[in-house]
Amino acid sequence: MEQPKPSSVSVPLKKVKRKIPIAPFVLLIPWFIGIMLFRIYPIMMSFWYSLRDFHPIMGDRGFVGLDNYRWLLFDFPLFWRSVEATFRYVVFGTPMVLASALFIAFILNFKLKGVNLFRTIYYVPSILGGNVAVSLIWIQLFGSNGPVNTIMMMMGMEPVSWLRSEAFAPFTLIFLSAWQFGSVMLIFLAALQNVSPSLYEAASIDGARKFRQFISITLPIITPVVLFNTVNVLLRHFQEFNSAFLITDRGPNDATNFLNILIYEYAFRRFEFGVASAMTWLFLAAIGILTLILFSSSKHWVHYND
Amino acid sequence: MKKYATIVSVLLAATMLVSACTPTNNAAPAATPAAPAATPANEPAAPADEPGEWLPNNGNAATIRMSWWGADPRHEALIAALDLYMDRYPHITVDHEFGAFQGWMDNMVIQLAGQVEPDIMQVNYAWVHAFGGGTNVFLDLNTVSNVLDLSEWSPELLNFMTTADGQLGAVPHGVTGRVVIYDREMLAEHDLSSFPATFDEWIELGSSVSVGNAGLDQGNNTYAFYPLGPETIDVMFLQMLYNNTGKNMEENGQMLHTVEEVREIFEIIGRMTESGAMPTFEQQEPPHDATNPVWMEGRGGSAFEWVGNIFLAGGNFMENDLDRLGIANLPAVAPGGGQAIMQRPSLGHAISRNSDYPEVAAHLLNFLYTDEEALLIIAHHLGVPFSRTAAAIAERDEIIQGLQLEGVDLLINNHGIMSPLFEDPNLRQPRFSIFEAFRTGSIDAETAAERFLSEQQSALDNMR
């Protein structure tokens, strides 16, 4: 049977252009308005504020150029103490969350009895978030007379001031963050379950033990997920606010005075929107650079199947 | 217990007290309140106790909002008073929002920045001056004086709520200051019949009270003094500094003390800690309020609290064992030294300048300050009232009594020092940091004193 010839009549270009559907764009309008109004506009405004002496109630008091930035970088030691506190939290907290989440995910990946129950139990803390109730629990747990110190004393160790000591207070908050690893763990678990069992079988035949299999097979395969989780946890740690505000009240001696809290203080307690906005932009630049470094380095350690 | 003084004497002394106060800065209240402004649109006004003669908003329906911070008894009292108002004026609806003091200022700043603040706001003395840096950010209450009877307050009291631009930002409810609430049993156990009169005596008492204390409070430590929050040490420090030198902290934007004078106070605070009279920074764990277990279990010895908070602190002490508590002034720094008390309007009420119904808001305020039934409902839950009608009813019905009245007596009978700058966040936050650094041992008394003067001066310079 003869196939019909394709039509030799070409469709005019103008007609094709007219066929671009409008409906999807119309449907996107609410999203577009939302993102412009609640994301882009505030971000742009904060940059404008950062160049001005802006009072939250009294309004604009004039253009100051880069004075807010200069003051923060060269004349405001508390800013640098806050940067130090934030980076300490990020540098210690991020690996701790990733390591504990991966470790638990690895264990929960085995076919154990009641594994689903354990997965739920480990996920529950991350649902709680950083609210007041969790903070009160943490204050009780890590108080001088709390269960943590009691256990330490039973083990013959000296009690520690977890909440009021400059050395320990940041770690009390890091432990809270590490305890709430549920979401990260679930993502790791999903990645681990995608690793083909045949690879482990082949490795076993070659005599590789479990640890060797984990290092040489599991880790390289899940590195894209490790990168994803690292970026997420890193950003979450940079943005930490609640725990330091509610549990340690920024102290002692600004050891937990994270940048987000300092920004909040200058915006709403010192009435310096300009300074607070400048801090936000410096903070954004620092996070941006770090994320960029992380992504640039990923070509050396992240292995994609394709 | 002392026979309670009459409110008439309270009022007389209030005038005396505020006259003795020394506002010292550019943002301080003007000498006299501005003259009442032109009559607003909704007239005529009539006293609130004659509701039939004048209806708020000319009898048309209106909804306004009122906000306040406080504890449950205050919430319950104010809600009941607002219900009473709405019963009296059914065409007016008053919505309310309330919460704890913690974070309330931040909440208000955000509302004011977005111009979505409630029509009536409970405000702190310092906020009236600090929010606008001397410019009033609320409605000038002189503009609604035909509805809000300003003669309820003495000119001196109104003066404290008047900003540098001559506007009346709020009306004050009363005057407050901090006094020592102490455990009588602690004194009896250490053979003392009265609270220590000097810091040396207090430190000596503390040395024996704290014998056997552990380095970290494991639930058994006892102290002669337990600060219930960072503000406690701040006010105590400034009061000690004034009493020891007779000088205000600043005048015309210049710090007045020398390093030696400030260092001496830091050294006394240091001795208080070393002797065990008060906890070290590490021993003093959250919560930093009257619900702290050390205070609740009767291990704190004494606290330094606002007169208006006496019942709140006392109610938490040993399950409301008020008979065990006594009231005293802060000990003198040196024998025979000054005993002035830092005082301030306890709280005030302001009206939003963005309010759609400023006269209705003023009418409600007038009702809360003058209506007998409302005042009996509110009782002492806003503190000790210093306005005319409220004070007279408080006197007649013996609303202010016991420990609170003893506290008021102390306020009245001692010289008062007052400045809106005491609680200005731009000055206060650096002080908190310095106290913390000193108490954790990061800096010594000399460095603390130097930092105190330089950082406070720098904050004052930035405020100009």
HADDOCK unambig.tbl for C-alpha pairs under 7 A between the chains (distance, minus, plus):
assign (segid A and resid 56 and name CA) (segid B and resid 113 and name CA) 5.10 0.50 0.50
assign (segid A and resid 57 and name CA) (segid B and resid 112 and name CA) 6.02 0.50 0.50
assign (segid A and resid 57 and name CA) (segid B and resid 113 and name CA) 4.67 0.50 0.50
assign (segid A and resid 58 and name CA) (segid B and resid 132 and name CA) 6.30 0.50 0.50
assign (segid A and resid 144 and name CA) (segid B and resid 216 and name CA) 6.19 0.50 0.50
assign (segid A and resid 144 and name CA) (segid B and resid 217 and name CA) 6.14 0.50 0.50
assign (segid A and resid 144 and name CA) (segid B and resid 218 and name CA) 5.78 0.50 0.50
assign (segid A and resid 145 and name CA) (segid B and resid 217 and name CA) 6.97 0.50 0.50
assign (segid A and resid 145 and name CA) (segid B and resid 218 and name CA) 4.61 0.50 0.50
assign (segid A and resid 145 and name CA) (segid B and resid 219 and name CA) 6.35 0.50 0.50
assign (segid A and resid 161 and name CA) (segid B and resid 282 and name CA) 6.34 0.50 0.50
assign (segid A and resid 164 and name CA) (segid B and resid 281 and name CA) 6.90 0.50 0.50
assign (segid A and resid 164 and name CA) (segid B and resid 282 and name CA) 4.98 0.50 0.50
assign (segid A and resid 165 and name CA) (segid B and resid 282 and name CA) 6.53 0.50 0.50
assign (segid A and resid 252 and name CA) (segid B and resid 436 and name CA) 6.99 0.50 0.50
assign (segid A and resid 253 and name CA) (segid B and resid 433 and name CA) 6.69 0.50 0.50
assign (segid A and resid 253 and name CA) (segid B and resid 436 and name CA) 6.25 0.50 0.50
assign (segid A and resid 253 and name CA) (segid B and resid 437 and name CA) 5.74 0.50 0.50
assign (segid A and resid 268 and name CA) (segid B and resid 106 and name CA) 5.49 0.50 0.50
assign (segid A and resid 268 and name CA) (segid B and resid 109 and name CA) 6.18 0.50 0.50
assign (segid A and resid 269 and name CA) (segid B and resid 106 and name CA) 6.28 0.50 0.50
assign (segid A and resid 269 and name CA) (segid B and resid 425 and name CA) 6.36 0.50 0.50
assign (segid A and resid 270 and name CA) (segid B and resid 425 and name CA) 6.18 0.50 0.50
assign (segid A and resid 270 and name CA) (segid B and resid 426 and name CA) 5.65 0.50 0.50
